[in-house]
Amino acid sequence: MKEAFKKHKKVVVFVAAIIIIIICCIAGYMAKIKYEQKQRN
């Protein structure tokens, strides 16, 4: 039971890391678009 939980915890950490990376990428992309729009004006 404990081993299964340990494995599950590893998966949760891995998924959380992927989600954080995706959020950072989206935030960076949005900031880039906003910055480029500001430069154009």
Secondary structure as UniProt FT lines:
FT   HELIX           2..40
//
